[in-house]
């Protein structure tokens, strides 16, 4: 992830994860599933990405990128 844009993605994704996982101390490298994440929470996060960030991320990509850092990098790579 590069520059200010990448930091914005990480910060926004982290805020969504913290809210939906009800955990205030999540690092960018922690795994969604290791934090207790499951499909219902993932669906809420997916909706938040659309509503709050304007990104429609397919569920399979969310499984492929299960950390804040990895999903943020994926989002940053989108046009």
DRENDRENMI-814023 format. One line per field, with one value per residue: residue in one letter; x, y, z of N, C-alpha, C in turn; residue number from 1. Coordinates in nm, 2 decimals, padded with zeros to 4 digits. Example, Ala and Ser with C-alpha at 12.3 -4.5 7.8 and 13.67 -1.06 7.14 Angstrom:
BEGIN
res <- c(A:S)
n.c1 <- c(01.32:01.28)
n.c2 <- c(-00.57:-00.22)
n.c3 <- c(00.78:00.71)
ca.c1 <- c(01.23:01.37)
ca.c2 <- c(-00.45:-00.11)
ca.c3 <- c(00.78:00.71)
c.c1 <- c(01.32:01.29)
c.c2 <- c(-00.33:00.00)
c.c3 <- c(00.78:00.79)
n <- c(1:2)
***
This chain:
BEGIN
res <- c(X:X:X:X:X:X:X:X:X:X:X:X:X:X:X:X:X:X:X:X:X:X:X:X:X:X:X:X:X:X:X:X:X:X:X:X:X:X:X:X:X:X:X:X:X:X:X:X:X:X:X:X:X:X:X:X:X:X:X:X:X:X:X:X:X:X:X:X:X:X:X:X:X:X:X:X:X:X:X)
n.c1 <- c(00.08:00.05:00.14:-00.08:-00.34:-00.36:-00.34:-00.57:-00.76:-00.69:-00.75:-01.03:-01.13:-01.04:-01.19:-01.45:-01.43:-01.36:-01.60:-01.79:-01.69:-01.69:-01.46:-01.19:-00.92:-00.77:-00.52:-00.37:-00.28:-00.41:-00.61:-00.94:-01.11:-00.97:-01.02:-01.28:-01.46:-01.73:-01.96:-02.20:-02.12:-01.93:-02.10:-02.23:-02.01:-01.94:-02.17:-02.12:-01.89:-01.99:-02.19:-02.05:-01.80:-01.82:-01.75:-01.81:-01.75:-01.69:-01.80:-01.63:-01.38:-01.35:-01.31:-01.07:-00.89:-00.83:-00.74:-00.71:-00.51:-00.47:-00.72:-00.75:-00.54:-00.63:-00.86:-00.76:-00.63:-00.83:-01.02)
n.c2 <- c(-00.12:00.22:00.55:00.83:00.77:00.49:00.47:00.59:00.40:00.18:00.30:00.35:00.09:-00.04:00.09:00.01:-00.27:-00.28:-00.18:-00.37:-00.61:-00.56:-00.48:-00.29:-00.29:-00.37:-00.49:-00.41:-00.66:-00.87:-01.16:-01.19:-01.41:-01.53:-01.34:-01.39:-01.35:-01.42:-01.55:-01.39:-01.15:-01.08:-01.02:-00.80:-00.62:-00.62:-00.48:-00.23:-00.15:-00.09:00.11:00.30:00.34:00.32:00.10:-00.21:-00.51:-00.83:-01.13:-01.35:-01.23:-01.11:-01.33:-01.41:-01.21:-01.17:-00.99:-00.66:-00.51:-00.66:-00.66:-00.39:-00.32:-00.45:-00.31:-00.06:-00.11:-00.12:00.03)
n.c3 <- c(00.00:-00.08:00.00:00.10:00.01:00.04:00.32:00.40:00.31:00.48:00.73:00.71:00.65:00.88:01.08:01.02:01.05:01.33:01.44:01.35:01.44:01.70:01.85:01.96:01.91:01.66:01.45:01.13:01.02:01.14:01.12:00.99:01.05:01.26:01.45:01.52:01.33:01.10:00.85:00.87:00.99:00.80:00.58:00.68:00.69:00.42:00.32:00.45:00.33:00.08:00.14:00.30:00.18:-00.09:-00.24:-00.40:-00.29:-00.39:-00.22:-00.24:-00.28:-00.04:00.13:00.02:00.08:00.39:00.58:00.72:00.60:00.36:00.22:00.20:00.03:-00.20:-00.25:-00.30:-00.54:-00.72:-01.00)
ca.c1 <- c(00.00:00.14:00.09:-00.20:-00.46:-00.35:-00.36:-00.72:-00.83:-00.67:-00.82:-01.17:-01.16:-01.02:-01.31:-01.57:-01.40:-01.37:-01.74:-01.87:-01.64:-01.70:-01.32:-01.13:-00.78:-00.74:-00.41:-00.39:-00.24:-00.49:-00.70:-01.08:-01.16:-00.91:-01.08:-01.41:-01.54:-01.81:-02.03:-02.30:-02.04:-01.87:-02.20:-02.24:-01.89:-01.96:-02.27:-02.06:-01.80:-02.08:-02.26:-01.96:-01.68:-01.86:-01.69:-01.88:-01.65:-01.75:-01.77:-01.51:-01.26:-01.33:-01.24:-00.93:-00.81:-00.89:-00.69:-00.73:-00.40:-00.48:-00.84:-00.73:-00.46:-00.71:-00.95:-00.67:-00.60:-00.95:-01.03)
ca.c2 <- c(00.00:00.33:00.69:00.88:00.70:00.36:00.49:00.62:00.27:00.11:00.36:00.33:-00.05:-00.07:00.15:-00.08:-00.40:-00.26:-00.16:-00.49:-00.72:-00.51:-00.49:-00.16:-00.30:-00.46:-00.44:-00.44:-00.79:-00.97:-01.23:-01.17:-01.53:-01.55:-01.24:-01.43:-01.32:-01.53:-01.50:-01.28:-01.03:-01.05:-00.96:-00.66:-00.55:-00.60:-00.37:-00.11:-00.11:-00.02:00.23:00.40:00.37:00.32:-00.02:-00.33:-00.61:-00.96:-01.21:-01.44:-01.15:-01.09:-01.45:-01.42:-01.11:-01.17:-00.89:-00.52:-00.48:-00.72:-00.61:-00.24:-00.32:-00.49:-00.20:00.05:-00.15:-00.11:00.16)
ca.c3 <- c(00.00:-00.09:00.02:00.18:-00.03:00.11:00.47:00.41:00.30:00.60:00.84:00.69:00.67:01.02:01.16:00.99:01.12:01.47:01.48:01.33:01.52:01.84:01.90:01.93:01.89:01.55:01.37:00.99:00.98:01.20:01.03:01.02:01.11:01.39:01.54:01.55:01.22:01.04:00.73:00.89:01.01:00.67:00.50:00.73:00.65:00.28:00.31:00.50:00.22:-00.02:00.20:00.35:00.10:-00.23:-00.31:-00.39:-00.29:-00.39:-00.10:-00.26:-00.26:00.11:00.18:-00.04:00.15:00.52:00.68:00.68:00.50:00.23:00.16:00.17:-00.09:-00.31:-00.28:-00.36:-00.68:-00.81:-01.06)
c.c1 <- c(00.09:00.07:-00.03:-00.32:-00.47:-00.38:-00.51:-00.80:-00.81:-00.75:-00.97:-01.21:-01.15:-01.14:-01.43:-01.55:-01.42:-01.52:-01.81:-01.82:-01.64:-01.56:-01.25:-00.98:-00.74:-00.63:-00.44:-00.36:-00.32:-00.59:-00.85:-01.14:-01.10:-00.97:-01.23:-01.51:-01.61:-01.89:-02.13:-02.23:-01.98:-01.98:-02.23:-02.13:-01.90:-02.06:-02.20:-01.96:-01.88:-02.13:-02.16:-01.84:-01.71:-01.79:-01.78:-01.78:-01.72:-01.71:-01.65:-01.38:-01.24:-01.27:-01.10:-00.84:-00.87:-00.83:-00.72:-00.63:-00.43:-00.61:-00.83:-00.64:-00.54:-00.80:-00.88:-00.64:-00.71:-00.96:-01.13)
c.c2 <- c(00.12:00.46:00.71:00.80:00.56:00.37:00.52:00.49:00.19:00.17:00.34:00.18:-00.09:-00.03:00.06:-00.21:-00.38:-00.25:-00.30:-00.61:-00.68:-00.53:-00.36:-00.17:-00.40:-00.40:-00.48:-00.58:-00.90:-01.03:-01.22:-01.29:-01.56:-01.45:-01.28:-01.40:-01.44:-01.47:-01.39:-01.15:-00.98:-00.98:-00.82:-00.57:-00.52:-00.48:-00.24:-00.06:-00.04:00.11:00.34:00.44:00.37:00.20:-00.14:-00.44:-00.75:-01.05:-01.30:-01.36:-01.12:-01.21:-01.46:-01.32:-01.09:-01.08:-00.75:-00.48:-00.53:-00.67:-00.46:-00.23:-00.35:-00.38:-00.08:00.02:-00.14:00.03:00.25)
c.c3 <- c(00.00:-00.06:00.10:00.14:00.04:00.26:00.49:00.40:00.43:00.71:00.83:00.71:00.82:01.11:01.14:01.06:01.27:01.52:01.46:01.41:01.67:01.91:01.86:01.90:01.79:01.47:01.22:00.94:01.05:01.11:01.08:01.09:01.25:01.50:01.57:01.44:01.16:00.92:00.76:00.91:00.88:00.58:00.55:00.69:00.50:00.25:00.35:00.39:00.11:00.03:00.24:00.27:-00.05:-00.31:-00.29:-00.41:-00.29:-00.27:-00.12:-00.24:-00.11:00.17:00.14:00.04:00.29:00.62:00.63:00.58:00.36:00.15:00.12:00.04:-00.21:-00.35:-00.35:-00.51:-00.78:-00.88:-00.99)
n <- c(1:2:3:4:5:6:7:8:9:10:11:12:13:14:15:16:17:18:19:20:21:22:23:24:25:26:27:28:29:30:31:32:33:34:35:36:37:38:39:40:41:42:43:44:45:46:47:48:49:50:51:52:53:54:55:56:57:58:59:60:61:62:63:64:65:66:67:68:69:70:71:72:73:74:75:76:77:78:79)
***
